[in-house]
Amino acid sequence: AENKTLEVTTTDRYKNDIGDPVQSPGWRYFEDTKVSAATKEAVKVRFDIEHDNYYMNMFIPAGVNREYTKALAPATREAKNGYEKKKTQVLAIRQQGEAWDRPYIAIFEPSTKEHSSVQSVVQLTDGKKVIGAIVVSKVGDVVITDFIISQDNSDATYYNKKLRLKFKGRFAIVRTETNKRNMKVSLYIGEGKNLSFKGLELNADENSRAFKQLKH
């Protein structure tokens, strides 16, 4: 989270399978496996694409104790530009215990520079249950904040008094775009009934979907 490199050490934990004819789960094909100590801190991973100097940035929010393993796997046959002959970069993330209320969350952002626009990612919680993420990005002088809600079912209800955010449904996003002059708000329902944010409201159509964009 503070741009410090996460230290890793060599591990042999993946030199095994369950003994079936197809050698599941395939971990034996991992090479150069290195694992971190368990950490609850936010983690950023960057995959470098040397062919055209592009990057894929991956952000994991803080809050759950997890171990991170990097490794090399067999080449990806569907790849292009010579990568179909190179080993595939692999990231394995491991946590102890259930993942239903503590789901794995990752935010991906491709970029043409080493530094992406995403500034931070934190968990959005309902009590002790993780139901989404808050993603803050900066593009020029505009700060973009996405409140991403992903619940178990279409009848679930989420209410955050501090954020003045309320949603009934399975999936929704509230986006604010703020600069020195004003704030633009976008409300999106992917599957649900209604969504409200700081006095702004959106009701879904007969397909349980809706979108609205306005200034606040």
Salt bridges, closest charged atoms under 4 A:
GLU2 OE1 - LYS4 NZ 3.71
ASP17 OD2 - ARG28 NH2 2.11
GLU31 OE2 - LYS87 NZ 3.03
ASP48 OD1 - ARG46 NE 2.69
GLU67 OE1 - ARG13 NH2 2.71
GLU98 OE2 - ARG102 NE 3.48
GLU114 OE1 - ARG46 NH1 3.80
ASP146 OD1 - ARG175 NE 2.71
ASP152 OD2 - LYS129 NZ 2.32
ASP155 OD1 - LYS193 NZ 3.64
GLU191 OE1 - ARG170 NE 2.77
